[in-house]
Amino acid sequence: MIVVAGEALIDLVPSPQTALPPAPDGGSPAPGGPLPALLPRRGGGPYNTAVALGRLGSPAAFCSRISTDAFGEALLAWLRAGGVDTSLVQRGSEPTTLAVADISPDGSAGYGFYADGTADRLFALPPALPAAVRALSLGTCSLVLEPGASAYESLLRREAGRGVFTALDPNVRPGLIPDPDAYRARFRSWLPDVALLKLSEEDALWLAGAGEGPGGGRDAVLAAAKEWLAAGPAAIVLTHGGDGLTVLTPGGGELTVPGERVTVVDTIGAGDTVNAALLHRLDAHDALSRTAVAALGTEDWHDILRFAARAAAVTCSRAGAEPPFAAEVAA
């Protein structure tokens, strides 16, 4: 079983039918006009990852704290419909976190969060996970917002210490991080307990504290990733949006596969789908351990990354975080 731990929330996404057109000069719409309707969508990076694992056919469980409000009930129902085990979910009467999405013309999404006093922030460290757990995936807001962040961090360290394969996707939300340097130091402290680190090129630049200088972005990312590899991960996977994915391994291995060409509706949940697809395909290669990851060859990684690229493309081809089922990726 693969356990995904972290926040579940509601994304409020502008309805395509009511989204405001750009101004005549191509800029933002003029103020004072009608506002677009916002559609509630189930979301949260870890939540999306758990749903994607279930749809791909991996035995998966979700570990979080979810509100008892109507949104919370809807979040739980969707997990169960996807075949995800919810026995590790804690409940609370506090409201569900809301994330208001702002969709750019290219389909990329930015978020504003309403997270004060919400249920998922009060996550408490659970007892040891079941013996059947082979991997633990964490990331996003849950590792930023206290007091839950410290509980998730303790879960990461405890389970890594007993040999569980751990995966981390920081999925950085700068607006939630009051002290970037402190968070960067905290991120580096997690690396000895992380077996698989997956992050976007943009997140890697932010975590490295590097600017986008002319032509220097990719070089800065690779330099930082090599430093992070030396701290502990068995592999790092970098995502480059539509340009594909790269895996780096401690022995100096590096492989890039191109992205799948698709008409992008939006990119919501694409990175979370990559998380799930990587874990699902690593499991298919019987590689949910540091030793097994180290033994993977170029052909193995090519298969794993291509699978993740296909899965992400399906998610990008439809609105909201709607990860694919296994048959859709195979097709």
Solvent accessible surface area in square Angstrom, and as a share of the most:
residue,aa,sasa,rsa
1,M,63,0.28
2,I,3,0.02
3,V,0,0.00
4,V,1,0.00
5,A,0,0.00
6,G,0,0.00
7,E,2,0.01
8,A,4,0.03
9,L,5,0.03
10,I,4,0.02
11,D,6,0.03
12,L,32,0.16
13,V,10,0.06
14,P,24,0.15
15,S,7,0.05
16,P,92,0.58
17,Q,158,0.70
18,T,60,0.35
19,A,52,0.40
20,L,63,0.31
21,P,100,0.63
22,P,91,0.57
23,A,21,0.17
24,P,150,0.94
25,D,127,0.66
26,G,60,0.58
27,G,36,0.34
28,S,96,0.62
29,P,52,0.33
30,A,77,0.60
31,P,134,0.84
32,G,86,0.83
33,G,41,0.40
34,P,108,0.68
35,L,156,0.78
36,P,34,0.22
37,A,48,0.37
38,L,76,0.38
39,L,61,0.30
40,P,75,0.47
41,R,89,0.33
42,R,84,0.31
43,G,0,0.00
44,G,6,0.06
45,G,8,0.08
46,P,5,0.03
47,Y,2,0.01
48,N,12,0.06
49,T,1,0.01
50,A,0,0.00
51,V,4,0.02
52,A,0,0.00
53,L,0,0.00
54,G,15,0.14
55,R,27,0.10
56,L,5,0.02
57,G,58,0.56
58,S,8,0.05
59,P,88,0.55
60,A,3,0.02
61,A,1,0.00
62,F,0,0.00
63,C,0,0.00
64,S,0,0.00
65,R,36,0.13
66,I,3,0.01
67,S,2,0.01
68,T,69,0.40
69,D,47,0.24
70,A,84,0.65
71,F,77,0.32
72,G,0,0.00
73,E,82,0.37
74,A,32,0.25
75,L,0,0.00
76,L,3,0.02
77,A,55,0.42
78,W,78,0.27
79,L,0,0.00
80,R,138,0.50
81,A,83,0.64
82,G,18,0.17
83,G,61,0.59
84,V,5,0.03
85,D,53,0.27
86,T,23,0.13
87,S,95,0.61
88,L,37,0.19
89,V,21,0.12
90,Q,45,0.20
91,R,86,0.31
92,G,6,0.05
93,S,99,0.64
94,E,45,0.20
95,P,78,0.49
96,T,11,0.06
97,T,4,0.02
98,L,50,0.25
99,A,1,0.00
100,V,42,0.24
101,A,3,0.02
102,D,101,0.52
103,I,52,0.26
104,S,47,0.31
105,P,146,0.92
106,D,103,0.53
107,G,3,0.02
108,S,45,0.29
109,A,28,0.22
110,G,36,0.34
111,Y,56,0.21
112,G,35,0.34
113,F,44,0.18
114,Y,141,0.54
115,A,8,0.06
116,D,126,0.66
117,G,53,0.51
118,T,5,0.03
119,A,1,0.01
120,D,12,0.06
121,R,52,0.19
122,L,78,0.39
123,F,6,0.02
124,A,57,0.44
125,L,80,0.40
126,P,14,0.09
127,P,114,0.72
128,A,70,0.54
129,L,6,0.03
130,P,64,0.40
131,A,102,0.79
132,A,66,0.51
133,V,9,0.05
134,R,98,0.36
135,A,0,0.00
136,L,0,0.00
137,S,7,0.05
138,L,5,0.02
139,G,2,0.02
140,T,8,0.05
141,C,4,0.02
142,S,7,0.05
143,L,2,0.01
144,V,24,0.14
145,L,23,0.11
146,E,69,0.31
147,P,80,0.50
148,G,1,0.01
149,A,0,0.00
150,S,55,0.35
151,A,14,0.11
152,Y,2,0.01
153,E,31,0.14
154,S,47,0.30
155,L,0,0.00
156,L,0,0.00
157,R,82,0.30
158,R,75,0.27
159,E,0,0.00
160,A,23,0.18
161,G,69,0.67
162,R,105,0.38
163,G,67,0.64
164,V,14,0.08
165,F,6,0.02
166,T,2,0.01
167,A,8,0.06
168,L,3,0.01
169,D,8,0.04
170,P,1,0.01
171,N,25,0.13
172,V,11,0.06
173,R,62,0.22
174,P,74,0.47
175,G,81,0.78
176,L,33,0.16
177,I,14,0.07
178,P,132,0.83
179,D,74,0.38
180,P,51,0.32
181,D,98,0.51
182,A,56,0.43
183,Y,14,0.05
184,R,40,0.15
185,A,49,0.38
186,R,61,0.22
187,F,1,0.00
188,R,120,0.44
189,S,50,0.32
190,W,0,0.00
191,L,1,0.00
192,P,79,0.49
193,D,30,0.16
194,V,0,0.00
195,A,3,0.02
196,L,5,0.03
197,L,0,0.00
198,K,12,0.05
199,L,0,0.00
200,S,26,0.17
201,E,30,0.14
202,E,116,0.52
203,D,17,0.09
204,A,0,0.00
205,L,10,0.05
206,W,51,0.18
207,L,3,0.01
208,A,42,0.33
209,G,52,0.50
210,A,34,0.27
211,G,58,0.56
212,E,127,0.57
213,G,36,0.35
214,P,147,0.92
215,G,79,0.75
216,G,27,0.26
217,G,11,0.10
218,R,101,0.37
219,D,97,0.50
220,A,28,0.22
221,V,0,0.00
222,L,36,0.18
223,A,57,0.44
224,A,9,0.07
225,A,0,0.00
226,K,112,0.48
227,E,125,0.56
228,W,13,0.04
229,L,15,0.07
230,A,93,0.72
231,A,43,0.33
232,G,25,0.24
233,P,2,0.01
234,A,11,0.09
235,A,0,0.00
236,I,0,0.00
237,V,0,0.00
238,L,0,0.00
239,T,19,0.11
240,H,20,0.09
241,G,67,0.64
242,G,47,0.45
243,D,90,0.47
244,G,2,0.02
245,L,7,0.03
246,T,4,0.03
247,V,3,0.02
248,L,3,0.01
249,T,28,0.16
250,P,86,0.54
251,G,81,0.78
252,G,67,0.64
253,G,36,0.35
254,E,93,0.42
255,L,37,0.19
256,T,72,0.42
257,V,1,0.00
258,P,83,0.52
259,G,13,0.13
260,E,53,0.24
261,R,188,0.69
262,V,57,0.33
263,T,116,0.67
264,V,66,0.38
265,V,72,0.41
266,D,5,0.03
267,T,50,0.29
268,I,6,0.03
269,G,11,0.10
270,A,16,0.12
271,G,29,0.28
272,D,10,0.05
273,T,1,0.01
274,V,6,0.04
275,N,15,0.08
276,A,0,0.00
277,A,0,0.00
278,L,1,0.00
279,L,1,0.01
280,H,34,0.15
281,R,63,0.23
282,L,0,0.00
283,D,40,0.21
284,A,69,0.54
285,H,59,0.26
286,D,104,0.54
287,A,1,0.01
288,L,13,0.07
289,S,48,0.31
290,R,97,0.36
291,T,112,0.65
292,A,25,0.20
293,V,3,0.02
294,A,83,0.65
295,A,84,0.65
296,L,27,0.14
297,G,34,0.32
298,T,97,0.56
299,E,152,0.68
300,D,43,0.22
301,W,10,0.03
302,H,85,0.38
303,D,45,0.23
304,I,0,0.00
305,L,0,0.00
306,R,60,0.22
307,F,13,0.05
308,A,0,0.00
309,A,5,0.04
310,R,78,0.28
311,A,0,0.00
312,A,15,0.12
313,A,13,0.10
314,V,31,0.18
315,T,0,0.00
316,C,16,0.09
317,S,44,0.28
318,R,70,0.26
319,A,38,0.29
320,G,1,0.01
321,A,14,0.11
322,E,59,0.26
323,P,3,0.02
324,P,0,0.00
325,F,105,0.44
326,A,45,0.35
327,A,77,0.60
328,E,60,0.27
329,V,2,0.01
330,A,88,0.68
331,A,121,0.94
